[in-house]
């Protein structure tokens, strides 16, 4: 019976190995089919993506070209306007510089005339006025001495009384 039992176990093991081999072959076939499907799907997705990208590029290309040309035009216009602005600012600065120089010359001439006028007033008015004042003082002193009156003492310690000093 041991011999029969051993044969039975060997037969059962052989059947189990055959079943496992069948399952492995079925798994292999199923994985191959799945891999083939996945590969086909990947190819399809890639082709769809490329088609979509190409169609988007075709649609967007004119818009991108228009955008680029507009940007080039805008920078050209901006460059011209900045050149004009630079010229205007330079002109304004030059004119302002000239006006400042003119104002400085006018102020210098005015100050020179004020100094000249002050000098002329000093020579023509104050000097003769001092001479006349000195002459009047001398005449007054002469009359005081002639008539015998005492001479007034100067208040400030100078030769001319304080009352007679004006201007």
C-alpha positions as CSV (number, residue, x, y, z in Angstrom):
1,X,0.0,0.0,0.0
2,X,2.9,2.2,0.6
3,X,3.8,1.8,-3.0
4,X,0.4,2.7,-4.2
5,X,0.3,5.6,-1.9
6,X,3.6,6.8,-3.1
7,X,2.4,6.5,-6.7
8,X,-0.7,8.4,-5.8
9,X,1.3,11.3,-4.2
10,X,3.6,11.4,-7.2
11,X,0.6,11.5,-9.6
12,X,-1.0,14.3,-7.5
13,X,2.3,16.2,-7.4
14,X,2.6,15.8,-11.2
15,X,-1.0,17.0,-11.7
16,X,-0.3,20.0,-9.3
17,X,2.9,20.9,-11.2
18,X,1.0,20.6,-14.5
19,X,-1.7,22.9,-13.2
20,X,0.9,25.4,-12.0
21,X,2.6,25.3,-15.4
22,X,-0.7,25.9,-17.0
23,X,-1.4,28.9,-14.7
24,X,2.1,30.2,-15.4
25,X,1.6,29.9,-19.2
26,X,-1.8,31.6,-18.8
27,X,-0.2,34.4,-16.7
28,X,2.5,34.8,-19.3
29,X,0.0,35.1,-22.2
30,X,-2.1,37.5,-20.2
31,X,0.9,39.7,-19.3
32,X,2.0,39.7,-23.0
33,X,-1.5,40.8,-24.1
34,X,-1.5,43.5,-21.5
35,X,1.9,44.7,-22.5
36,X,0.9,44.8,-26.1
37,X,-2.2,46.7,-25.2
38,X,-0.2,49.1,-23.0
39,X,2.3,49.6,-25.8
40,X,-0.5,50.3,-28.3
41,X,-2.1,52.7,-25.8
42,X,1.2,54.5,-25.2
43,X,1.8,54.8,-28.9
44,X,-1.8,56.2,-29.4
45,X,-1.3,58.7,-26.5
46,X,2.0,59.8,-27.9
47,X,0.6,60.3,-31.4
48,X,-2.4,62.2,-30.0
49,X,-0.1,64.4,-27.9
50,X,2.0,65.2,-30.9
51,X,-1.0,65.9,-33.1
52,X,-2.4,68.2,-30.4
53,X,0.9,70.0,-29.9
54,X,1.3,70.4,-33.7
55,X,-2.2,71.8,-34.0
56,X,-1.6,74.2,-31.1
57,X,1.6,75.4,-32.7
58,X,-0.1,75.9,-36.0
59,X,-2.9,77.9,-34.3
60,X,-0.5,79.9,-32.1
61,X,2.2,80.6,-34.6
62,X,0.4,83.5,-36.3
63,X,-0.5,85.0,-32.9
64,X,3.1,84.6,-31.7
65,X,4.4,86.2,-34.9
66,X,2.0,89.1,-34.5
67,X,3.0,89.5,-30.8
68,X,6.7,89.5,-31.8
69,X,6.2,92.1,-34.5
70,X,4.1,94.3,-32.2
71,X,6.8,94.1,-29.6
72,X,9.4,95.0,-32.2
73,X,7.3,98.0,-33.4
74,X,6.7,99.1,-29.8
75,X,10.4,99.1,-28.9
76,X,11.2,101.0,-32.1
77,X,8.5,103.7,-31.3
78,X,9.7,103.8,-27.6
79,X,13.3,104.2,-28.7
80,X,12.3,107.1,-31.0
81,X,10.2,108.7,-28.3
82,X,13.0,108.4,-25.8
83,X,15.3,110.1,-28.3
84,X,12.9,113.0,-28.6
85,X,12.5,113.2,-24.8
86,X,16.3,113.2,-24.4
87,X,16.6,116.1,-26.9
88,X,13.8,118.0,-25.2
89,X,15.4,117.6,-21.7
90,X,18.8,118.6,-23.1
91,X,17.3,121.7,-24.7
92,X,15.5,122.6,-21.4
93,X,18.7,122.1,-19.5
94,X,20.7,124.3,-21.9
95,X,18.0,127.1,-21.8
96,X,17.9,126.9,-18.0
97,X,21.7,127.1,-17.9
98,X,21.6,130.2,-20.1
99,X,18.9,131.9,-18.1
100,X,20.9,131.2,-14.9
101,X,24.0,132.8,-16.5
102,X,21.9,135.8,-17.6
103,X,20.4,136.2,-14.2
104,X,23.9,136.0,-12.6
105,X,25.2,138.7,-15.0
106,X,22.2,140.9,-14.3
107,X,22.7,140.6,-10.6
108,X,26.4,141.3,-10.9
109,X,25.7,144.4,-13.0
110,X,23.0,145.6,-10.6
111,X,25.4,145.1,-7.6
112,X,28.1,147.0,-9.5
113,X,25.7,149.9,-10.2
114,X,24.6,149.9,-6.6
115,X,28.3,150.1,-5.5
116,X,29.0,152.9,-8.1
117,X,25.9,154.8,-6.9
118,X,26.9,154.5,-3.3
119,X,30.4,155.8,-4.1
120,X,29.0,158.7,-6.2
121,X,26.6,159.6,-3.3
122,X,29.4,159.4,-0.9
123,X,31.6,161.7,-3.0
124,X,28.9,164.2,-4.1
125,X,26.8,164.4,-1.0
126,X,28.5,163.3,2.1
127,X,32.0,164.7,1.5
128,X,30.7,168.2,0.7
129,X,28.3,167.9,3.6
130,X,31.2,167.2,5.9
131,X,33.1,170.1,4.5
132,X,30.2,172.4,4.9
133,X,29.7,171.1,8.5
134,X,33.4,171.6,9.2
135,X,33.2,175.2,7.8
136,X,30.1,175.9,9.8
137,X,31.8,174.7,12.9
138,X,34.8,176.8,12.2
139,X,32.6,179.9,11.6
140,X,30.6,179.2,14.8
141,X,33.8,178.8,16.8
142,X,35.2,182.0,15.3
143,X,32.0,183.9,16.2
144,X,32.1,182.5,19.7
145,X,35.7,183.5,20.2
146,X,35.1,186.9,18.6
147,X,32.1,187.7,20.8
148,X,33.8,186.2,23.9
149,X,31.6,183.3,24.6
150,X,32.9,180.2,26.0
151,X,33.3,177.4,23.6
152,X,31.1,174.4,24.1
153,X,32.8,171.2,25.1
154,X,32.2,168.3,22.7
155,X,30.2,165.5,24.3
156,X,31.7,162.6,22.5
157,X,35.3,163.6,22.9
158,X,35.7,164.5,19.3
159,X,36.1,167.8,17.6
160,X,32.5,167.8,16.3
161,X,29.5,168.1,18.8
162,X,27.1,165.2,18.8
163,X,24.2,167.4,17.7
164,X,25.9,168.4,14.5
165,X,26.7,164.8,13.5
166,X,23.9,163.4,11.3
167,X,23.7,161.0,8.5
